[in-house]
Amino acid sequence: MKTNTLSALLVALCVTVGLTGCNSAMQAYKKGVRHYDAGEYNLALTQFQKAGGGGIDPARLNYYTAESYRLSNRFGEAVPFYQKALEANTTEPNARFNYAYALKSQGNYPAALEQLQQFVASAPKTTAKATLDKAKREVETLRAIDVIAKNKSLITLRNMGNLNSTGSEFAPVVRGEELVFTASRKEQTYKNNGLPMLGLYKTKLNQNPDETGTSPAPEPFSTNVFQGDVNEGTPAFSKDGKTMILARGNNGKRKGGLDVDLYISRLGEGNAWSQPQRLPISDSLAWDGSPAFSADGKTLYFASNRAGGVGGIDLYRTSIDASGRFSRPVNMGRDINTPGDEMFPYVAPNAKLYFASDGHPGLGKLDVFVATRSGGVTRVENMGQPINSPADDFGLIYTEPTKGFLASNRGGGKGDDDIYFFQEGPAADTTTIAQNPPNAPKTVRYFIAGTVSVNETPVVPLDSARVRILDDATGQPIAEVTTGETGTFGKYPLQEGKDYTILAERRGYLTRRETFTMQGKSIPQIFLTKPQTDTTFYVPLLLDKSLLNKTFVLENIYYDLDKYNIRADAAPELDKIVVILKDNPTLKLELSSHTDVRAPDAYNLRLSQNRAKAAVDYIVSQGISADRLVAKGYGETQLVVKNAKTEEEHQRNRRTEIKILEL
């Protein structure tokens, strides 16, 4: 958020509250914003508290305060400040969205639903798709929250007593006879949340943790691994216990916690762990954490918010060969990952995947889920109460078939995050929750249908178009039809977990290809109310007329100032051109490139020619014959925005277009 408008916002208020008081409040406020921008949220809160009552714009002050609590994972404390910010008519577009999740963390589901419904109804067009998708999913979750809350298991929980402190303890994992966990106990304070920095600790695991907890008192896991000025934690151990993967970073030098990477340490001579070395699979621009080995040790799972994911933090997997080398990480797909966050994976001996998520239907901010795969279909199920609560519940592991540990910041604990022991079945001295009798399984039949129309305004349905729906796994069509006057097709049955391609072609029009995946589209069982439910997905296909000299603007092919290399955000758009050329084998195109006016004419002409050639070279590298493409640079002769002043306007002029030369 920018702070260069603060003076204008505050000058008028100084008259009311007094110059000295206003200056003091404004100085505290500005200092708080600087801490906020640096990711030092706990320090920011101290300054915002000083600025209170000093005439600072209440919408901005309260929103900053609420966000500082949220971004340091104190959702409950953010609630009253979001409310005050909204009452003061804050213009922050995500205020209601974040307020809703803060309300949910308190178990105030009706109020959370109301806020999210308002957010969805009034979200501007600039709202990120992942945010809007997450909000819509959460609306459906909150509407069914009573059904979700009825999912209760015969499980008892016990806070791990002397293991926990007023700080944070989480990510328990068993290695031999030791319980290794992450805790905020270092001397240096993390400026994000005001807690001591995280480190790895261990304690001897009592054979009956459900009775007496652990003993003796926890101690640092390894002096070679322990580094006082960074956060480190969430360890994973290989099957033989001699290799450890951990997360390390968040030293406060970079905002947003993006400096978290995965590290590896090995047990050597003298029973000493080696100095951790950064794993090459880590993304230096992303947050990578919460690793976990598969039961056979041949796969590593971890969480990351790297580019190209489904949204938020996703789960990834990488294979480990006999030499200990890691393969390129693969996103685990939309059945597991959502527009929200998925973290803390754990693969049990029975091959079930347990993880925490705030994107799947749940009771709180993070709930624990279990995923099973059968017949090519992945099912994700909420673990129910008492494993889950309105708070964060995560990091579940099993130590025996009916016993294990997890972490939670639910009420009644000793500190921030606490470690809990759980046991399936009743316990003599603990109130238990009876399990609901199982219901007969409910089934869903999925179908696809759609329309073929001319890509014009107004949209006109297109008859006589040939539509084929292909199963990507086999390449065989599951349906083939010619549209009638209404331009419609379908409906045709789909299978869960599969990917499809829809092809539409008609004489005089460019063939259009759309991909469709069933990953992430299965309806959770908890939402089903009938023995059988039918749901149909509708796909609109817009065909462009194949006219000579017709020009199409590639909206996302932009270039940096004075550069002509293909940016990462441009490659997907050029890939679409590759598909068009493959689907229309007689097509010949001109790729024309344009510049802004911030250089001499002759220079811009050369630069645009280089840009057009770079685009053509990229397409040729994807298997398209060079004789079907012409590169043409127009320099600054065809501006879209004349007299451009802003960088955004200049970038619109730095564009690439395609023109049909031959059919």
N, C-alpha and C positions, 0 to 999 in steps of 0.2 A: 504494500500500500504506500502511496506517495504521501509525503509530509509537506510538500511545498505550498499547500494551500492553507496550512494551519493558521498563519498570521491573519489572513483574511477572515477566517472563521471566528477568530478569538478576539479581534480588536474591539468589536462592539460590546462583548461581554465584560471587558475590563472596566468599562464605565460603570457597570452595575455593581460589581463586586469589589471595586477598589483596585487601584493600579498595582500596589505592592502585592496584594494577595493574588491577583491575576497573573502577574509576572512569575510569582513563585509556582503557582499551579501550572502555568504554561511551560515553565522550565521542566517541571517534573513530568508533565505529559510528553513533551518532546523527547526527554531522556528515556521515558518508558517505551516510546515508539522505536527509538534506536535499538533498545534491548530486544524488542519484539522482532524487528527486522533481522536481528542477528540470531534469532532462535533462542534467546535467553529469557524464556517466558517467566520464570520465577522472579528474576530481577525486574522484569517489566511490570509485574503485578505490584511490586513494592512501590514503584513510581506512580502507577495509576491510582493506587490508594492515596498517595500524597496529593494527587491532583484532584481528588474528589472534593466536591463542595467549592471548588475554585472557579466556577463559571465555565468550565470546559464543555464543549458541545456534548450533551449527554448521549446522543446516538453513537458518536464515535468512541467516546470514552468507555461506555458500557460494552460496545461491541468488541473493542480491543481487549477489555478485561475478560469477557466471555471466551474469546478465542484463545487467550493466554491460558486459561484453565483447560480448555478443550485440548489444545495442542500439547499440553503437559499431562494429558490423560486424567484430568480431574473433571469429568463430565458433569457430575452432580453439582459441583460448586459453580459451574457455568450457568446453570438454569436461571437464577434471578437476574443475571446481567444480560442474557439474551432477551429476557422479557422486558427489561427496562429499555434496551436498545430498540426493540420493536415498538414499544410505546412511544419512543421519541422519534419514530418514523425513520429508522435507519434505511439507507438505500443499498446496503450490502446485499447482493443477490442471493447469497447462500445462508443468510441469517436464519430463516425459518427451517431450512434443511438441517443445519447443525443444532438448532434449538430442539428440533424433534428428537434427534438421537440423544441429546442430553436428558430430555424428559423420559425417554424410554429407559435410560440407565437407572432412573429412579422408580421404574415400574409404573409410571403415569402414562399408560397406553392410550386412553382416550384423548388426552391433550396432545400426545405425540402424533396421533392419527390426524387430528384437526390441523396441526401445523403443516404436516406433509401434504395434505390435500390442498391447502392454500398455496403451498410452494409449487406443486405440480400445475395448479390452475393458472398461476401468475408468472411462471418461469419465463424469462426473456429468451428470445431465439438464440442468444449467445451462450446459453447454459450448456455446459459440456454434456455430451450424450451419455457418458458413463454416469454422471451425477444424476441426470434425469431418469435414466433406466433404474438406477439404484433406488431412487425415491419412489418410482412406480411399483417396484417389487416390494418395497417396505410397506407401502399402503396396503397391498394385498396381505402381507404378513400381519399387520396390525388389525386388519378386519377379521382375521382368523385367529387372533391371539388367544381367545378362550379355548379354542380347539387345541392349540399348541400347548397351552398350560395344563390340559388334561393328560398330557403324555407324562406319566409318572412311573418311576421304577422302584423296585424294592432294593434300594441302595442306601447305605448309611455313610455319612461323612463325619470326619473328626479333624479338627484343626490340629496341626502337628506340634502344638505346644511350644516347647523350648527351642524348636527349630526356627520358629518365626520371630520377627522383631517388629518394631514400629516402622521399619523401612519396608523394602520390597524383597520377597523371596518367591521364585518361580522357576519354571523349566526343570523339574526334578528328573533325574535319570539314574538308574542303578548300574553300578560297575562293580561286579563281584559282591563283596559284602559292604560296599560303601554307597551312600546316597550322595550324588553330586548335584549341586543346584546353583542357581544364579541368585546373587543377593546384593543389595546396595549397602555395602559396609566399608568401602574404602575411605581414606581420610579426605580426599579431594571431593568437592561438591560439584554435581552436574548442574550447570546454570539453567538447563531446560526446565527441571522440575524441583530443584532445591534439595534433592536427595543425594546422599553419597553416591559416587560412581559405582557401577556394577562390576562384580568380579565372580570368579568361580570358587565355590567352597565345598567341603566334603565333611561327612560325618559317618561314623560306623552305624550301619543299619541294624536296628534291633530286630530280632526274629519275629517279634509281635508288635509291629508299629501301631496296630489298632488299640493296643493296651497301654503302652508306656512311652510312645514316641521314640526319639533317637537319643543315643548317647555315644560318646561324650559330646561336649560342645563343639560346634562346627569350627573348622580351621581352613585357611586358604588351601586350595587344591594343589597348586604347584607354584613355587617361587619363580620358575622359569617362564611360566605362562602369565603370572600376575604382573600387570603393569598399572601403576597407580593413576596415570593421567588419562586413561581411556575407559570406556565401558566395554566389558567383555562378558560373554555368557552363552547360554543355550547350547551346551555341549552335546555332541553325539559321538558314541564310541563304536568302533568296529566290533565284530563278533568276538575276536580274541582279546579285546580290551586294550590293544597296543597302539591304536591309531585314534586320534581325536580330531573332530572338526568342530570349530567354534566360530562365533561371530565376534568381531572386534571393530571398534570405531567410536563414533559419536563423542569425539573429544571436545566438542563445542566450538571448533574452528570453522565449521561450515553449517549454515542454516539448514534445518529440515532433516537432519540425521542422515544425509546422503552419503556420508563417509563410512558406512558400515560394510565390511567385506567378510568373506569366509576365509578362515585360516586353518592350517593343518599342523598338528604336533604329534610326534611319535615317542613312544616309550623306549628309552635306550638303556645303556648300561647303568648300573647303580640304581635302577628303578626311578630314573629321572626323565622328565618330559623335555623334549627339545623345544628350542625357541620357536614359536609359531611362525609359519611362512604363509603368505597370502596365496590362496588358490587362484589359478588362472581363469577359472570359470566365473569368478566374481566380476561384476560390472562396476567400474570405477565411478560411474554416474548414477548408480542406483543404490538402494538399500537391499542388502542380501543378508538373510539371517535364518534362525531357527532350523538348523540342519537336522536330518535324521537318516539313519541307515535302514535299508530293508533288512529283513530277517537273515537273508543269506549274505549280506554285506556287499552285494554286487551293484546296488543302486543307492544313490544319495538323493534324498529329497530335501528341498529347501524353499524358502519364501523369498520373493523379490518383487520390487516395483519397477523393474527394468522396462524399457520401451518395448512395445509390441505385445503387451499382455492384454488380458480381458478387461482389466480395470483395477485401480488400487494396487494392493499387494496380492500376487498370485503364487500358487504352488508350482514348482518346477521339479524335474527329475533329470539326473545325469547318470549314465552307466560308468562303471569302473572296470577296466580290463585287468588282466592278470599282472600287468606291470604297474598297476596303480594309477594309470592315466584316466582322466575324466573326459567323457564325451561332451559334445556341445549340449548345453541344457535345453530341455524341451518343456514347453508349457503343458500342463496337465489337462488343458481343455476346459470347455464351458460347462461340462457336467459337474466339475469340481469347482472351478473358478467362476466368480461373479464380478459385476461392477464394483463390489465392495472389497473387503480385505479377507484373504485366506492365509492362515499362519499356523505355526507349531504343528507340523505333520508328525505322525508317529505310525509306523507299520507294526502291527501286532504279529505274534507268531502264527496266527490264523490267516494272515495276509490281508486283514481288514485295515483300511486306512482311516485313522482318526485325525481330525484337524479342527482348528478353531476358525470361525467365520462370523462376519457381521452382514454378509450378503445373502446367505440362505435363511429361510424362515426360522426365527429364533426368539427367545425371551429377552435377551439383553444385548449389550454392545457386542461382545464376543460370546458365542455359544460353542459347545463342543458337538461335532458331528462325526458320524461314521459312514464311510463309503464302501460299498461292496460292488463287485463287477461280476456279472453272469450273462452269458450269451451275448457278449458285446455291448451290454447295457449297464451303465453305472448308476447305482441308486445311492442317494445321500439322505441320511436319516438323522434327525435331531435326537440327541441322547436323552432329552427330557429332564424333568426334575427328579432328584435334587442335584444332579450333576450340573445343570444349568440354572441360572438365576437372572434377574434383571441386570446384574453387574457383568464384569468380564470374567469368563470362565474359559480356561485354556490349558494347554500343555499336559494333556492327559496321557498317562502311560500305564500299562499293566505290568505288575511284577509276578503275578500268579494268575491263573485263569479267572479268578473272582476278586482279585485285589489289585490295588494300584494307587497312584497319586495323581493329583492335578493341582492347578493354581487358580486362585480366585481373589477378587477384591470385594467380595460380597460383604454386607454388613455383619458385624459381630466378630470380625477377625482382629488380629493384633496390630496390623499396620496397613500398608498400601496393598500389595499383593501378598497373599499367604499361601503356603502349601498345605493341602489337605490330603488325608488318607481316605480312601473309599473302599467299601467292601459290599459285594452283592449279597443280598440276603439279610435277614433280621439280625440285630444285635441286642443283647439282653438289656443294656443300659442306655439305649438310644432310641428315640422315637423314629419309627420307620414309616415309609410311605408305601401303601399297597399299590401293586401294579395293576393297571387296567387290564381287563380280559382282552385278549387279542381279537380283533375284528376280522371278518372275512376280507381277503385282499380285494381291492378295487382296481379296475382296469380302465385304461384310456386308449381310445383309437384315434390316431392322428392322421390328418388328411392335408393335402395341399390343393389350392385352387388359385386362380388369378385372372388378370385381364391383359390383353395386348392392345396398346393404343399408340397413336401418332404422337411423337414428342413435340407438341405444339401447344399453344395456348389459344383457345380452350382445348383441353385434351379430347380427342375424338377416338372412339373405339375402332379397332381395325379388324375387318373380317378377312377370311382366307389366309390367315397367318398359320404357318405350321409350327406347332409347339411340341418339343420333345423334353421329357424329364428323364435324366440319366442317373443311374446309381453310380457314384464315383468309384466305389470299390470294384465294380465289375465292368463299368463302361457301357452296360446294357440299359436300354430304355425301359422304364417301368410304365410309361404312358406315352402315347403319340396321338395328337389330335389336331384338327384344323378348326380355327375359330369361326363362328358365325357372325351375324350382324352385330351382336352385342360385344364381340371381342373377348368373350370369356372362355375359360377352360377349367376343367376339374369337376368334381374333386377326386383325388387319387390317394390311396393309402401310403403312409410313410412308416418307416421303422425307427424306433428310438436309437440314438447314437450314431446314425448314418449321415453321410454327406451326399448332397445331390447337386446336379447342374441342370438349369432350365435354359433351353435354347429356343429362340423364336426367330423365324425367318419368313420373309415375304418379298416377292419380286418388287424392285424399286426402293427397297429399304435396306439399311445395314443390318446384318444379323446381330442379334443381341444375346448375350450370355449372362446369366445371373447364377451365382452360387447360393445354395441354401443348406444349412446344417441343422441337424436335429440336436446337436450338442447344446446343452443348457436350456433346451426348450421343453423338457419333460415336466409335467405338472407334479409337484411334490404330493405324495400320498396324503399328507395332512390336510391338503386343500380339497380333497375329493369327498363329495357327499353322497354320490350315487354309486351303485355297483358297477355301472359302466358309464363313462363320459366320452363324448365325441368332441373333438376340437379341430378346427380347420384353420390353417395358415394361408393368408391371401398375399400373393406376390404380384405387384403391378410391373409390367414390362413396357417400356417406352421405346419405340423404334424411330430412328432418324431417317429421313428421306435421303437417298443416295443421289444427290444432285452434284453435277460438276461445279467446281469452284465454291462449293458450300464450305463455310469455315466454322470450326468448333473451337471454342476457347477452353484450354486446359486450366481450370481454375487453380490447381495446386502446383503448377510447374513454375516456381519462382527461383530467383537466383540472388545470392548475396551481392552487395555493392561491389562492382569492379571484378566479379568472379564469373566463371562460366562452367564450373564443375557441377555435376548433378548432385543436388542435396538429397539427404536421406528421405525427406518428406516428399520429394518429387518422384522417386523411383516407383512407388506404387501406382501413381497416375500414368507413368509411361508403360508400366506393365499392362494397364488396361488397353493401351494402344496396341501392344503386342497381341493381346487376345482378339481385338477387332480385326487386325490384319490376318491372323490365322483363321478366323471364322469367315472372312471375306477375301478369298485368295486372289481375286482379280483386282483388288483395290490398290491404287497407288496414291500416296499422300505427300504433301509438302508440309514440313515442319518449319514454321516461321517463328523467329525469335525477335523480341523487341526490347529496347532499353529505355531507361529514363533519360533526362536531359542533362545530367550532371557530368558531362564530359564533352570534348569537341566532337563534332559530327563524324569526322573520319574515324576517330577512335571508337565511337559507339557502333559504327557500321561493322568494324572488324570484330568488336566484342560480341555483337549480336550474331554474326556469322559463326563465331566460335561456339556460342551457346546453342545455336541450332544444330551444328555439327555434333556437339556433345550429346544432344538428345538423340540424334540419328544413330550415332555410334552405340549408344546404350541399347537401342531397339535392335540393331543388327546383332549385338552380342547375345541377344535372346533368341537367335535363330531365324530372324527375318532377313530376306534377301535385300542387299543394298540397293538393287535397281528398282525397288518399289518405294524408295524414299528419296526426297529431295530436301536438302537443308538450305534455308534462305534466311539471311539476316536483313532486317529492315531498319536497324538502328533506332533513332528517335523520330522516324518519319510518320509513324502511325500511333500516336499517343491515345491511350484510353482516357486518361485524366490530364487535360491540358492545364498548365499553370499549377502543377502539383506542388504542394507545400509540405505535407507531412511525409514521414517515412512510409507509412501505409499506402499513401497515394503513389509515391514513387515506385513501391514494390508492385503495385497493380500494373504499372507501365512495363516493368521488367517481367514479361510474360512469354509464354510459348503457345502457339496456336497450331491447329492442323487444318489443312485444306485438301479437299478431294480433287485430284488431278485426272485420274482415270478410274473407270468402273470395271 
